Structure formats: C-alpha cells, structure tokens
Amino acid sequence: MNQLISPMTGTVVSVEAEEGAEVRAGDALVVLEAMKMEHLVEAECDGVVRKIVVAPGETVAEGALLIVVEPAEATGERREQAAELDLGLIRDDLAAVRRRHETGLDAARGEAVARRHAQGRRTARENIADLCASFTEYGALAIAAQRRRRPVEELIEKTPADGLVCGIGEIDGAQAVVLSYDYTVLAGTQGYQNHRKTDRMLELAERRGLPVVLFAEGGGGRPGDTDTTSVSGLDVTTFHSMGRLSGRVPLVGIASGRCFAGNAALLGCCDVVIATPEANIGMGGPAMIEGGGLGAFRPEDIGPVPVQAANGVIDLAVPDEAAAVEAARRYLAHLRPAEPVAPADQRVLRQLVPENRMRVYDVREVVANLADGGDVLELRAGFGKGIVTALARIEGLPVGVIANDPAHLGGAIDRDGADKAARFLQLCDAHGLPIVSLCDTPGFMVGPEAEETATVRHFSRLFVTGANLSVPMITIVLRKAYGLGAQAMAGGSFKAPLATVAWPTGEIGGMGLEGAVRLGFRKELEAAEDPDALFREMVDLAYEHGKAVNAAAAFELDDVIDPADTRHWITTTLRDAPPREPRRRFIDTW
C-alpha cells in the first residue's frame, strides 16, 4: 500500500477523492491550507483509494497519514480521462486581462481613430507599428490619476495608457525605447502616471544603453489629475532624466501636430528633431500664452514649421508621418556600420569644383558622390545655410560630414553656421562618428553687422569644440581655406586632424586674398597710377603663392590629392582610429 502523508502542518480544506476511486500519479487528492495558502497533496502512483483518514476542517500535523492508495495500473478508460493540458484554453482571469488590454487598442476606439484619420493623421500605435518590427509595451493598463473626479470604468475607456504608449521596440534588428504621446487621450498631455511611465522608460534606456525615439505631440502638463499629493509637480524627474541621456544614447524626436510646453521641452533635448508640415512647436501653448497676459493666439500661429526650420529647432522637415518614421529609422541606421555600397565613379569628383575660382558649385554633389550609394542624411538644412552637416557612410564606415557651401555668402561662416557646425561636431563626438570636413571658406563673417550677432563667442565655439573632440577628423580643402574660418574647419589647426589634404583647386592663406592685399599693400596701392590694375596683379600673385601645391611644399598640408582618391584617404585615415577619452557627456541642444 502507498501511504499519502501530510508534508506540513495545516488544515484540510477538501478531499478530492472517494474510497474505491481510481487515481493516477499526480492527481490532487487532498487540499491543505497553511499560512493562508492552499497546497495540493498529490497521488504518488497510479492506483485505487482504499482508505481516507482525514476530513475537511481537520488540522493535521506534518507527517500525518492522509490517504492510503493501493498501487494498480490505471484502466484504459481512466487513461483517456487523464488528457493532456488544453493549451488553447483561455481561463476567465486571462480573458479579463485580455479584454482590459483590448480596451486601449485602436480597434476598440473607433470614434477617436476615425477623427484622427479624418485629419489625415495616424494614431500613436500606427506610428509605432510602422517604426518597429516588434514592440513590447510597458504600462498599457495605466489610467489617468483622476479617480476622485471620474469613475474608474470611464477612465479605463477614455484614458488608456494614460495617454502614453511606450515600450521596447525592434528597429531594423536593434532594440530601442519608443515613446509616443497619444493625442486622442487628453490631448497627449503629461499626467501623473504618464510621467511615471516616461521616467521608467528613460531609466531603462540609460541602464541598457538603448536609443530613444519620442513621438512628442501633446499639450504639455496636465492640471486635471487629482489622485496625487502634488502641489506644483516641479519635483517630476522626467526632464532631468531626458537631459541625462544626451550624449549617452541616440535621441530622436518627432513632432507632428501640436507640441507645446513639457512635450516640446523633451523634444528639444533630442539629438535630431523631425517635423511634419502641420507641426507646431512651442514652449507654451495658447492657454499658457493668454494666461500670461501675452495675447490670444491660434495654435497654428505658434512655432510653425517654416519658423522652426529656419531658426534651427527642426533638423529634418518631412512631408508626413510615414516619412518621419523613415527619417528616424535612417538616422539610427547612419550611426551604425553597414555593408559597403558602391559609390559613384569617383572620377566625377575631378569635375565638381570649377577651374574658375569665382564660380559657385553645389557642395552637396561632392558629399553625395563621396558617400556609399549616394546615401546622405542632411541635418538642419534650413538653418545656418553656409554650412552643410550630414551623416553618410564611406566603405561602410559611418561618418559625420561638415562642408562649407559657397552658394551662401561665398562659404563664409556666420554665427548660425558656426553654431550649427559646433553642435554637429558634438553630436558626432558623442556617438563615435569620425568627421570628414570639406573646407571651402574665405573665413568668418566680419563687420559691424556681424558683431551685433555676438560672433566672438559663437565662432569660438568651433575652436573649443574642435579642440576637445575624441573622434578622429580629416579635413579636405576643396577650394578656399583662409584665416580663422579655415582653421575652425580643421578643429582649430591644420595639424589637428589626422590628415589635412587639398584638391588641386585648393588655395590657402592667413586671410582672404583681397583683404590681405589691401591691408598689406595699402601704401603701394595708394601711390599707384592704376591702383585697380595693381590690385588685380597682386591678388593674382597672392593666389599663385597660396596654391595648395605650394602650401604642401611648405608642409602646411599633408598632400594635394587626386579628388578621385578622396575616399581612400578618408578610410585610411579614419578607419580603426581609436577615440581619445573621455568622449563628450552631452550634446548642446543648440
């Protein structure tokens, strides 16, 4: 006989078998309660129950006899009853959780989704589904902290996820933290649980080193939450947490629709800001502006895309949300190495800079022809137009490219161009991207008007940033390289990059040729019978003296190269060059 004994001291809740009943090994025969938990005592072998010693309600000691089972082989009928677990069974508890999750999905929110689609917009979940191959959501069952003023059932229905869909997504094979404010829920405002969810995700991004993609549409702080002891909410850690991530992980912000106050503050912390045409971005929305006594404005009058693209807030202006998602994906991809893609025939580079040194050309063609497959992602194209800043790959190596644009101010560096370049260098440094600098500048903008823009401080940012780069740089002089502006394009000195080379069209000097002649030969020009002719002659002589080949002969340049060999110089110089430590800890938002 097999004796079933009590494994612990407890109370018999129930006896699950009768004397004479056939049982199988693993069948629960007695249920015991101990420490407010129920424990199953199971049959140890197939057999027949011959004696039941205990009854419900009795207290038994550890080791006490409960049931006696006579071992025997179970009958065929009994074996059929001992079926496998039904793996398709949905128990009531799981069904209830599923229904709760489904309440927050787009399929259950037809009216809100229809309003969104009527505006030509996508829902938060549709954008995330487009961005991510897979998505694991955090905090899906959260609701607004408004139980004191609204029924829970209403909050479950009307405030799913407390207006923030967030989690870990897979983007092109790599994981990222993805957060999207849901404008269909309380206008995408930042509530109590909403902030807690954001803080949780940002903490995970820092702990795991994951990029962050933020869909930032929303109206900022929410005053209607009641289930807190908060007075001001100024102890919220969200903005501190987002700021700490700068330079540690890639941060991508997408603005589509209204993005005001706290939502805009988080957006502004991002490495890149992507915006669709209907976006409005501002540190205060209409209610805040009017409440401050500053007048009444429509939302669409506050920070529209043309304004924010021109002033540098927006890095990438795109036609719609689908394009915004693709831009976010491209940005993250450009930070990673990839399989090399064949570039254009590099001999085309020999023809892109005109022999006429006064003739404008398109420097973006140079960048595109250097890049693998012509794939270039230009940032802040609408701001600081004298400088091109872009991400590209060369032989699969991700690089950051800065280039002077001779089509704007002749390539001179103004305040906005300096700020744009300095901030881009910081971004490249933070994410480990080597830098390719294409120099064609007559120098910094000067004069009374320029000085009214505080150029001394703004221009010096380039020297401070360049001198503290941890990533390697190569500078390629395409044509003009004059004065402090040219040195700034080389990290502060032509000896600062790992290589400084020039194309045959290169010309260098301590300052612009015309200015140098007028300054250095003022007396001669004043005494000349034909000062204009003498001036032109002296400029020509200065140009001959400053040709790249002469500068290379004096070893102020490492070489003058065939433009078709530029990619080879870049990869030879930059590939496998170890970074200098420490790398920048954050990226200046400006």
Backbone torsions as a table, in degrees:
resi	resn	phi	psi	omega
1	MET	NA	145.9	176.9
2	ASN	-103.5	121.1	-177.1
3	GLN	-99.7	123.8	179.3
4	LEU	-93.2	116.9	-175.7
5	ILE	-112.4	159.9	-178.3
6	SER	-75.6	129.2	-179.9
7	PRO	-80.8	-5.0	-175.4
8	MET	-161.1	168.4	170.7
9	THR	-80.7	130.4	-178.5
10	GLY	-172.4	-175.4	179.9
11	THR	-110.0	136.3	179.1
12	VAL	-74.3	117.7	177.3
13	VAL	-82.9	-46.7	179.9
14	SER	-159.0	158.2	172.5
15	VAL	-112.8	122.3	-170.0
16	GLU	-95.3	9.9	-179.9
17	ALA	-141.3	161.1	175.6
18	GLU	-115.5	157.3	177.1
19	GLU	-62.6	137.0	-177.4
20	GLY	90.2	-7.4	-178.9
21	ALA	-79.2	144.2	176.7
22	GLU	-85.6	133.5	-179.7
23	VAL	-129.8	163.0	176.2
24	ARG	-119.3	155.8	177.0
25	ALA	-55.9	130.9	-178.9
26	GLY	97.6	-12.1	176.1
27	ASP	-67.6	138.8	175.5
28	ALA	-77.2	121.7	-177.5
29	LEU	-106.5	-34.2	-178.4
30	VAL	-136.6	140.8	174.6
31	VAL	-111.4	121.5	178.9
32	LEU	-110.1	144.8	174.4
33	GLU	-111.0	128.9	175.3
34	ALA	-145.1	132.2	-178.2
35	MET	53.3	40.6	176.3
36	LYS	65.0	19.8	176.2
37	MET	-123.5	140.6	179.3
38	GLU	-92.3	135.2	-178.0
39	HIS	-122.8	134.1	178.4
40	LEU	-90.2	130.7	173.0
41	VAL	-105.1	116.7	-168.9
42	GLU	-106.3	154.0	175.9
43	ALA	-63.6	140.1	-177.5
44	GLU	-92.3	-12.3	-179.0
45	CYS	-155.2	165.2	171.2
46	ASP	-67.8	147.8	178.1
47	GLY	168.1	-163.4	-179.1
48	VAL	-124.4	133.9	178.8
49	VAL	-70.5	120.7	-179.0
50	ARG	-104.5	-27.2	-177.7
51	LYS	-153.9	132.4	174.9
52	ILE	-111.5	120.4	-171.2
53	VAL	-95.2	-25.2	-173.5
54	VAL	-115.7	166.1	178.2
55	ALA	-135.6	157.1	178.1
56	PRO	-54.6	138.8	179.6
57	GLY	96.3	-18.2	-179.6
58	GLU	-74.8	147.0	172.5
59	THR	-98.9	129.5	-177.5
60	VAL	-121.2	150.9	178.5
61	ALA	-90.4	159.6	174.3
62	GLU	-57.7	130.2	180.0
63	GLY	90.9	-2.6	-179.5
64	ALA	-71.7	146.5	179.1
65	LEU	-73.1	133.1	-179.8
66	LEU	-111.0	-52.5	-174.6
67	ILE	-146.9	147.8	175.0
68	VAL	-112.0	127.2	-179.4
69	VAL	-119.0	130.1	174.9
70	GLU	-88.7	117.3	-179.2
71	PRO	-59.1	137.7	177.0
72	ALA	-164.1	155.7	177.6
73	GLU	-75.9	131.8	-179.5
74	ALA	-66.7	145.3	179.8
75	THR	-71.9	165.4	178.3
76	GLY	-59.5	-39.3	179.4
77	GLU	-62.0	-41.0	-179.3
78	ARG	-68.2	-34.7	179.0
79	ARG	-64.8	-37.0	178.6
80	GLU	-65.6	-32.9	179.8
81	GLN	-69.3	-29.5	-179.8
82	ALA	-83.0	63.6	-175.1
83	ALA	-74.1	162.8	174.4
84	GLU	-66.0	159.6	176.3
85	LEU	-60.4	142.7	176.1
86	ASP	-82.2	98.8	-176.0
87	LEU	-69.6	-15.0	178.4
88	GLY	-92.2	-1.4	-177.5
89	LEU	-69.6	129.9	174.1
90	ILE	-108.5	106.1	179.8
91	ARG	-69.3	164.5	-177.2
92	ASP	-61.2	-38.4	-177.8
93	ASP	-66.0	-40.8	177.5
94	LEU	-68.3	-39.7	179.4
95	ALA	-60.5	-38.3	179.4
96	ALA	-65.4	-41.6	178.4
97	VAL	-65.6	-40.4	178.4
98	ARG	-61.4	-43.5	179.6
99	ARG	-61.8	-38.3	179.7
100	ARG	-64.9	-43.3	176.9
101	HIS	-62.7	-43.3	-176.4
102	GLU	-63.4	-26.8	179.9
103	THR	-59.9	-32.8	-177.5
104	GLY	-90.7	-5.0	-177.7
105	LEU	-82.9	160.3	-177.1
106	ASP	-58.3	-35.5	-177.0
107	ALA	-61.2	-26.8	-178.9
108	ALA	-95.6	0.9	-174.9
109	ARG	-125.9	53.1	-172.1
110	GLY	-56.5	-42.3	-177.4
111	GLU	-66.0	-46.1	180.0
112	ALA	-64.3	-40.3	179.4
113	VAL	-66.5	-40.2	-179.7
114	ALA	-63.2	-40.0	177.5
115	ARG	-61.9	-40.3	180.0
116	ARG	-63.8	-47.4	-178.7
117	HIS	-66.0	-33.7	179.0
118	ALA	-63.2	-24.7	177.1
119	GLN	-87.2	1.9	-176.6
120	GLY	73.8	24.0	-175.5
121	ARG	-114.6	162.1	176.2
122	ARG	-105.0	159.4	176.6
123	THR	-80.7	166.7	177.3
124	ALA	-56.9	-44.5	-177.3
125	ARG	-69.7	-31.5	177.3
126	GLU	-67.9	-40.6	177.5
127	ASN	-63.3	-42.6	-179.9
128	ILE	-66.1	-40.1	179.2
129	ALA	-62.8	-34.1	178.0
130	ASP	-71.4	-36.7	-177.2
131	LEU	-76.3	-39.2	-167.9
132	CYS	-109.6	133.8	172.7
133	ALA	-69.4	-32.0	174.0
134	SER	-146.2	155.5	-175.4
135	PHE	-148.5	125.0	176.5
136	THR	-109.3	113.0	-171.7
137	GLU	-86.4	139.9	173.3
138	TYR	-107.6	140.2	172.8
139	GLY	68.6	28.2	-177.5
140	ALA	-64.1	-27.8	-175.5
141	LEU	-93.5	2.2	178.5
142	ALA	-66.1	148.2	175.4
143	ILE	-131.8	166.2	-178.6
144	ALA	-62.0	144.5	-179.6
145	ALA	-81.1	67.0	-175.9
146	GLN	-132.6	33.0	-177.3
147	ARG	-65.5	-23.4	-179.0
148	ARG	-75.3	-15.0	-177.0
149	ARG	-123.9	-10.8	-178.1
150	ARG	-141.1	146.6	177.4
151	PRO	-63.5	146.7	-179.9
152	VAL	-58.4	-40.9	-179.0
153	GLU	-59.8	-37.9	178.2
154	GLU	-69.0	-40.0	179.3
155	LEU	-64.7	-39.2	178.2
156	ILE	-61.3	-41.3	-177.5
157	GLU	-76.7	-40.7	-170.2
158	LYS	-98.5	-18.4	-177.1
159	THR	-126.6	49.1	-178.1
160	PRO	-58.7	138.0	177.9
161	ALA	59.8	14.6	-176.2
162	ASP	50.3	36.5	173.1
163	GLY	76.1	16.1	178.2
164	LEU	-140.9	114.0	175.1
165	VAL	-94.2	121.6	-175.0
166	CYS	-147.9	157.6	179.3
167	GLY	167.5	-163.7	179.0
168	ILE	-105.3	122.5	179.6
169	GLY	-117.3	160.1	175.0
170	GLU	-106.6	119.5	-178.3
171	ILE	-118.7	110.8	-179.8
172	ASP	52.4	43.8	174.5
173	GLY	85.3	-1.3	180.0
174	ALA	-123.4	144.4	-178.0
175	GLN	-80.6	152.3	176.9
176	ALA	-153.4	152.6	170.1
177	VAL	-82.7	129.4	-178.7
178	VAL	-124.3	129.1	178.1
179	LEU	-130.7	135.7	176.9
180	SER	-137.5	117.1	170.2
181	TYR	-65.6	142.0	-176.2
182	ASP	-105.9	104.1	-175.1
183	TYR	-67.6	-18.7	177.7
184	THR	-76.2	-7.6	178.6
185	VAL	-115.6	105.1	176.3
186	LEU	51.9	38.4	175.6
187	ALA	57.1	30.4	176.5
188	GLY	64.5	25.6	-177.4
189	THR	-77.1	162.9	-174.9
190	GLN	-97.6	101.6	179.4
191	GLY	-97.9	-174.8	-174.8
192	TYR	-62.5	-54.8	180.0
193	GLN	-69.0	-33.9	177.3
194	ASN	-56.5	-48.1	178.0
195	HIS	-63.8	-40.6	179.7
196	ARG	-61.9	-39.0	177.7
197	LYS	-66.0	-44.6	179.2
198	THR	-60.1	-45.2	179.8
199	ASP	-60.9	-39.7	179.0
200	ARG	-61.4	-44.4	-177.1
201	MET	-71.1	-38.5	179.1
202	LEU	-67.8	-35.5	176.3
203	GLU	-64.9	-40.2	177.3
204	LEU	-65.5	-38.8	178.5
205	ALA	-61.3	-42.3	179.5
206	GLU	-69.0	-43.9	-176.3
207	ARG	-65.4	-37.8	-175.8
208	ARG	-99.0	-6.0	-179.2
209	GLY	68.3	37.8	-176.8
210	LEU	-97.4	143.1	171.8
211	PRO	-60.8	158.7	177.6
212	VAL	-122.3	130.9	171.4
213	VAL	-116.9	121.9	-175.6
214	LEU	-118.7	118.9	168.6
215	PHE	-90.2	109.0	-161.1
216	ALA	-98.6	5.3	-176.9
217	GLU	-55.9	129.7	178.1
218	GLY	161.7	168.8	-170.6
219	GLY	-98.8	11.1	177.9
220	GLY	89.3	-154.5	-175.1
221	GLY	-62.3	147.5	-177.3
222	ARG	-109.8	117.7	-177.8
223	PRO	-83.7	-5.9	-170.4
224	GLY	-90.6	-2.5	180.0
225	ASP	-73.0	136.4	-174.8
226	THR	-115.9	-18.4	-170.1
227	ASP	-89.1	47.0	179.5
228	THR	-142.1	169.4	172.9
229	THR	-102.7	10.6	-174.4
230	SER	-66.2	140.2	174.0
231	VAL	-98.2	-49.9	-176.4
232	SER	-119.5	-27.1	-174.2
233	GLY	78.0	5.6	-177.7
234	LEU	-73.6	-7.4	175.6
235	ASP	-89.4	3.7	174.7
236	VAL	-58.7	137.1	-175.0
237	THR	-98.9	1.2	-173.0
238	THR	-57.2	-46.9	-174.9
239	PHE	-71.4	-35.4	174.0
240	HIS	-63.0	-44.4	-178.5
241	SER	-63.7	-41.2	179.6
242	MET	-66.3	-42.4	178.7
243	GLY	-62.3	-36.4	179.1
244	ARG	-64.3	-27.3	-178.5
245	LEU	-75.9	-18.5	-177.8
246	SER	-58.5	125.3	179.8
247	GLY	86.3	-18.4	178.7
248	ARG	-88.1	-41.0	177.6
249	VAL	-137.2	155.6	175.5
250	PRO	-64.5	137.6	179.9
251	LEU	-124.0	122.0	-178.3
252	VAL	-120.3	126.0	178.7
253	GLY	-115.5	137.6	179.5
254	ILE	-122.9	125.6	177.1
255	ALA	-113.7	123.5	177.1
256	SER	-144.0	116.0	-173.2
257	GLY	90.2	-157.2	-177.2
258	ARG	-75.3	130.8	178.1
259	CYS	-140.3	97.6	-172.2
260	PHE	-125.8	158.8	170.6
261	ALA	55.0	-124.9	-174.9
262	GLY	-58.9	-35.5	177.0
263	ASN	-63.1	-41.8	179.0
264	ALA	-68.6	-33.1	178.8
265	ALA	-63.4	-42.3	177.0
266	LEU	-66.7	-40.5	177.8
267	LEU	-58.1	-43.2	-177.2
268	GLY	-68.6	-15.8	176.6
269	CYS	-78.6	-11.1	-171.8
270	CYS	-77.4	153.5	174.5
271	ASP	-57.2	-49.0	-179.4
272	VAL	-129.6	143.5	176.4
273	VAL	-115.4	122.3	179.9
274	ILE	-108.9	134.7	-176.3
275	ALA	-138.6	144.1	174.5
276	THR	-94.8	164.1	-172.2
277	PRO	-58.0	-31.5	-176.2
278	GLU	-86.6	5.0	-177.7
279	ALA	-70.1	143.1	168.1
280	ASN	-129.1	125.5	-173.8
281	ILE	-123.5	123.0	-179.9
282	GLY	-158.6	150.2	179.0
283	MET	-75.4	-5.9	172.6
284	GLY	-148.5	137.5	176.5
285	GLY	-87.9	-178.0	-177.0
286	PRO	-54.9	-42.6	-177.6
287	ALA	-64.8	-42.3	-179.7
288	MET	-66.8	-39.7	-179.4
289	ILE	-65.1	-47.2	-179.5
290	GLU	-67.2	-38.5	178.6
291	GLY	-63.5	-26.6	178.0
292	GLY	-86.1	5.3	178.2
293	GLY	74.8	24.7	-175.7
294	LEU	-101.5	5.5	178.0
295	GLY	109.1	168.5	-179.9
296	ALA	-103.1	128.9	-178.6
297	PHE	-134.6	150.0	172.2
298	ARG	-76.2	150.2	178.9
299	PRO	-56.1	-37.4	-176.6
300	GLU	-71.5	-10.0	177.1
301	ASP	-87.1	-7.7	-173.3
302	ILE	-102.7	113.3	175.1
303	GLY	56.0	50.1	177.6
304	PRO	-68.4	166.2	-174.8
305	VAL	-58.0	-44.7	179.9
306	PRO	-57.0	-36.3	178.9
307	VAL	-71.6	-48.1	-173.4
308	GLN	-75.6	-23.4	174.5
309	ALA	-74.8	-38.5	-178.5
310	ALA	-72.3	-29.4	-176.9
311	ASN	-95.0	2.2	172.6
312	GLY	96.1	-0.6	178.2
313	VAL	-67.7	-39.4	-176.9
314	ILE	-96.7	129.5	176.5
315	ASP	-89.2	-37.1	-176.8
316	LEU	-136.6	113.4	173.5
317	ALA	-94.2	125.3	-174.1
318	VAL	-127.7	160.7	-172.7
319	PRO	-74.9	-26.6	-177.4
320	ASP	-162.3	-178.2	-175.9
321	GLU	-67.7	-35.3	177.1
322	ALA	-61.5	-41.6	177.8
323	ALA	-68.4	-32.2	177.6
324	ALA	-65.4	-43.0	177.4
325	VAL	-61.3	-44.2	180.0
326	GLU	-64.6	-37.5	178.4
327	ALA	-64.9	-40.3	177.3
328	ALA	-62.2	-42.7	179.1
329	ARG	-63.7	-41.9	-179.5
330	ARG	-65.2	-41.2	179.8
331	TYR	-60.0	-48.6	-179.6
332	LEU	-63.0	-39.0	-179.8
333	ALA	-64.7	-35.1	-177.9
334	HIS	-72.0	-8.5	175.7
335	LEU	-89.4	-6.1	-176.0
336	ARG	-115.7	148.4	173.5
337	PRO	-62.7	158.9	178.8
338	ALA	-148.7	167.8	175.1
339	GLU	-63.5	133.2	-179.3
340	PRO	-58.7	143.7	175.2
341	VAL	-119.9	138.2	-175.8
342	ALA	-59.0	131.6	176.0
343	PRO	-83.7	-178.3	171.2
344	ALA	-65.7	162.6	173.6
345	ASP	-57.0	117.3	-172.2
346	GLN	-67.8	-12.0	177.2
347	ARG	-66.8	-19.2	178.5
348	VAL	-63.5	-26.6	-179.4
349	LEU	-62.3	-26.0	-179.6
350	ARG	-65.9	-18.0	-174.2
351	GLN	-108.4	-3.3	-171.0
352	LEU	-80.7	-29.8	176.2
353	VAL	-97.9	117.1	-175.0
354	PRO	-62.6	151.3	174.0
355	GLU	-66.4	-31.7	175.1
356	ASN	-69.8	110.7	-172.9
357	ARG	-68.3	-10.4	178.9
358	MET	-96.9	-5.6	-173.2
359	ARG	-85.6	131.0	177.8
360	VAL	-72.5	149.2	174.7
361	TYR	-142.8	170.4	-177.4
362	ASP	-96.1	105.0	-177.7
363	VAL	-67.9	-21.5	178.1
364	ARG	-65.4	-28.1	175.1
365	GLU	-65.5	-37.0	177.3
366	VAL	-63.0	-47.3	-179.1
367	VAL	-61.6	-46.3	-177.5
368	ALA	-63.2	-38.6	-178.8
369	ASN	-74.8	-24.0	175.2
370	LEU	-76.0	-29.1	-171.8
371	ALA	-79.1	149.1	173.7
372	ASP	-56.0	123.4	176.0
373	GLY	61.0	14.4	-177.8
374	GLY	68.4	14.3	-175.4
375	ASP	-83.6	107.0	-177.2
376	VAL	-130.9	135.1	175.8
377	LEU	-114.1	101.8	-178.8
378	GLU	-84.4	137.2	-180.0
379	LEU	-112.1	144.4	176.7
380	ARG	54.8	44.1	-177.5
381	ALA	-62.9	-27.7	-177.0
382	GLY	-86.1	-1.9	-174.7
383	PHE	-125.5	145.1	178.0
384	GLY	53.8	54.9	-166.2
385	LYS	-65.0	-13.4	178.2
386	GLY	-76.5	-9.1	178.6
387	ILE	-123.9	131.4	172.2
388	VAL	-98.3	128.5	175.8
389	THR	-123.0	128.2	-172.9
390	ALA	-153.3	157.1	173.4
391	LEU	-105.6	140.4	-179.7
392	ALA	-153.7	175.4	172.0
393	ARG	-127.1	142.9	176.6
394	ILE	-130.5	115.9	-172.1
395	GLU	54.6	38.5	178.4
396	GLY	83.3	-11.6	-178.4
397	LEU	-82.4	121.6	176.9
398	PRO	-72.0	132.7	-178.9
399	VAL	-137.2	158.4	168.4
400	GLY	-102.8	138.5	-177.7
401	VAL	-118.9	128.1	168.0
402	ILE	-116.5	140.7	-176.6
403	ALA	-149.4	137.9	171.6
404	ASN	-74.4	143.2	178.7
405	ASP	-109.7	105.4	-177.6
406	PRO	-65.9	-11.5	178.4
407	ALA	-76.3	-11.4	179.3
408	HIS	-121.9	114.7	-179.6
409	LEU	55.4	28.4	179.8
410	GLY	65.7	15.5	-178.4
411	GLY	91.8	1.9	177.9
412	ALA	-64.9	148.3	-178.0
413	ILE	-95.5	116.4	176.4
414	ASP	-99.6	-175.7	-176.7
415	ARG	-56.5	-51.0	-176.4
416	ASP	-65.3	-38.5	178.3
417	GLY	-63.2	-39.5	178.7
418	ALA	-65.1	-44.8	179.1
419	ASP	-61.9	-43.7	-179.3
420	LYS	-61.5	-46.5	-178.6
421	ALA	-66.8	-43.0	-178.2
422	ALA	-63.3	-43.3	-179.8
423	ARG	-66.7	-37.9	178.2
424	PHE	-65.8	-38.9	176.1
425	LEU	-61.2	-39.2	177.2
426	GLN	-62.9	-43.1	179.6
427	LEU	-60.2	-47.2	179.4
428	CYS	-61.6	-41.6	-178.6
429	ASP	-64.1	-42.9	-177.7
430	ALA	-63.5	-35.8	-175.5
431	HIS	-104.0	12.8	171.5
432	GLY	73.3	28.3	-179.9
433	LEU	-94.5	120.2	172.5
434	PRO	-59.1	157.3	-172.0
435	ILE	-117.2	130.9	172.5
436	VAL	-108.3	117.4	-179.2
437	SER	-108.5	121.7	178.6
438	LEU	-105.3	107.6	-170.1
439	CYS	-98.7	125.0	169.8
440	ASP	-153.3	80.2	-174.6
441	THR	-137.8	139.2	171.8
442	PRO	-80.3	-2.4	177.7
443	GLY	124.1	-167.6	176.8
444	PHE	-76.2	149.0	172.6
445	MET	-68.4	135.2	-179.5
446	VAL	-130.1	171.9	178.5
447	GLY	116.4	165.0	-177.3
448	PRO	-55.3	-42.7	-179.5
449	GLU	-64.7	-41.4	179.1
450	ALA	-63.0	-40.8	-177.7
451	GLU	-67.5	-22.7	175.6
452	GLU	-66.8	-15.0	178.4
453	THR	-97.1	13.9	176.7
454	ALA	62.3	45.3	-175.2
455	THR	-63.8	-31.7	-176.8
456	VAL	-55.4	-47.6	178.7
457	ARG	-71.7	-44.9	-176.4
458	HIS	-65.1	-42.9	179.9
459	PHE	-66.3	-37.6	-177.6
460	SER	-66.8	-19.8	175.1
461	ARG	-56.7	-36.1	-179.7
462	LEU	-65.1	-37.9	179.3
463	PHE	-71.1	-43.9	-179.7
464	VAL	-64.7	-44.8	179.7
465	THR	-65.6	-47.0	-178.8
466	GLY	-61.5	-37.7	-178.0
467	ALA	-71.8	-17.5	-176.8
468	ASN	-112.1	15.9	176.8
469	LEU	-67.7	141.2	173.2
470	SER	-100.2	-16.6	-179.7
471	VAL	-90.9	154.8	180.0
472	PRO	-74.7	156.8	-179.9
473	MET	-136.0	146.2	167.1
474	ILE	-126.3	135.9	177.6
475	THR	-112.8	131.0	179.9
476	ILE	-120.9	116.0	179.5
477	VAL	-82.5	111.5	180.0
478	LEU	-81.2	-40.9	177.4
479	ARG	-148.8	-88.0	-173.4
480	LYS	-87.5	138.8	175.3
481	ALA	-144.4	88.6	-173.1
482	TYR	-121.2	134.6	167.6
483	GLY	64.9	-156.9	-176.1
484	LEU	-62.8	-31.9	178.8
485	GLY	-61.8	-42.0	178.0
486	ALA	-66.4	-40.2	177.3
487	GLN	-62.5	-38.4	178.1
488	ALA	-62.5	-34.3	178.1
489	MET	-72.8	-6.2	179.3
490	ALA	-119.3	25.4	178.3
491	GLY	75.7	12.3	177.6
492	GLY	114.7	-19.3	-179.1
493	SER	-161.9	148.7	177.1
494	PHE	-65.7	-13.1	177.1
495	LYS	-96.5	-3.4	179.3
496	ALA	-73.2	-41.7	177.8
497	PRO	-67.6	161.3	174.1
498	LEU	-67.2	-23.2	173.1
499	ALA	-153.7	140.8	172.5
500	THR	-129.4	110.0	-176.3
501	VAL	-127.0	168.8	-179.2
502	ALA	-135.1	153.6	168.2
503	TRP	-80.8	165.4	-179.3
504	PRO	-57.9	-22.5	179.2
505	THR	-80.7	-1.0	-174.9
506	GLY	-67.2	145.7	174.8
507	GLU	-146.4	135.1	-176.3
508	ILE	-132.9	157.1	178.7
509	GLY	-173.7	164.6	-179.0
510	GLY	-68.4	-21.7	174.7
511	MET	-159.8	171.8	179.7
512	GLY	-54.6	142.1	-174.0
513	LEU	-57.1	-47.3	-176.5
514	GLU	-62.0	-45.2	179.6
515	GLY	-65.5	-38.8	-179.7
516	ALA	-63.6	-40.5	179.7
517	VAL	-67.4	-45.7	-178.6
518	ARG	-63.5	-36.5	-178.2
519	LEU	-77.3	-44.2	-173.4
520	GLY	-81.0	-22.9	-175.5
521	PHE	-125.9	39.4	-177.5
522	ARG	-61.5	-46.5	-177.1
523	LYS	-64.3	-43.6	-179.4
524	GLU	-61.8	-41.4	-179.5
525	LEU	-67.4	-39.2	179.3
526	GLU	-66.0	-31.6	-177.3
527	ALA	-87.4	-10.6	-174.1
528	ALA	-74.2	146.5	175.4
529	GLU	-66.8	-40.7	178.1
530	ASP	-123.4	83.6	-175.4
531	PRO	-60.7	-32.5	-179.1
532	ASP	-65.8	-43.0	180.0
533	ALA	-65.7	-41.9	179.4
534	LEU	-64.8	-38.3	-180.0
535	PHE	-62.4	-45.9	179.8
536	ARG	-63.3	-39.0	179.3
537	GLU	-64.1	-43.4	-179.0
538	MET	-68.3	-36.5	177.4
539	VAL	-64.2	-42.6	178.5
540	ASP	-61.6	-41.5	178.7
541	LEU	-64.6	-41.0	179.4
542	ALA	-64.9	-38.3	178.2
543	TYR	-63.5	-44.2	179.1
544	GLU	-61.5	-41.4	-179.7
545	HIS	-64.7	-36.3	-175.1
546	GLY	-92.7	8.2	177.8
547	LYS	-57.5	149.2	-175.9
548	ALA	-56.7	-37.8	-178.1
549	VAL	-64.1	-34.3	177.8
550	ASN	-72.2	-38.0	177.1
551	ALA	-65.0	-36.6	178.1
552	ALA	-69.9	-33.0	177.6
553	ALA	-64.1	-32.0	176.1
554	ALA	-88.2	5.5	-180.0
555	PHE	57.8	32.7	168.6
556	GLU	-84.1	-14.7	171.6
557	LEU	-122.8	149.4	179.0
558	ASP	-74.0	-27.0	176.8
559	ASP	-176.6	163.1	165.8
560	VAL	-110.7	126.1	-167.6
561	ILE	-120.2	160.2	168.7
562	ASP	-69.1	124.1	179.8
563	PRO	-51.7	-30.5	179.8
564	ALA	-66.0	-16.6	179.9
565	ASP	-95.5	7.3	-173.6
566	THR	-61.6	-44.4	-179.8
567	ARG	-60.9	-39.2	178.8
568	HIS	-62.3	-42.5	178.2
569	TRP	-63.6	-40.2	-178.8
570	ILE	-63.7	-49.5	-176.6
571	THR	-69.7	-37.2	177.9
572	THR	-63.3	-38.6	-176.0
573	THR	-78.3	-41.9	-168.3
574	LEU	-97.4	-30.3	-174.8
575	ARG	-66.7	132.6	176.5
576	ASP	66.3	11.3	175.6
577	ALA	-73.8	121.0	-176.7
578	PRO	-69.8	142.5	177.3
579	PRO	-71.0	152.3	170.4
580	ARG	-85.5	136.3	-179.7
581	GLU	-99.1	152.5	-1.9
582	PRO	-87.7	156.9	175.0
583	ARG	-77.7	158.6	179.8
584	ARG	-56.0	145.0	-178.5
585	ARG	-94.1	-17.3	176.9
586	PHE	-154.2	164.7	-179.8
587	ILE	-111.3	123.4	176.6
588	ASP	-55.7	130.2	-178.4
589	THR	-65.0	-19.4	-179.3
590	TRP	-102.6	NA	NA
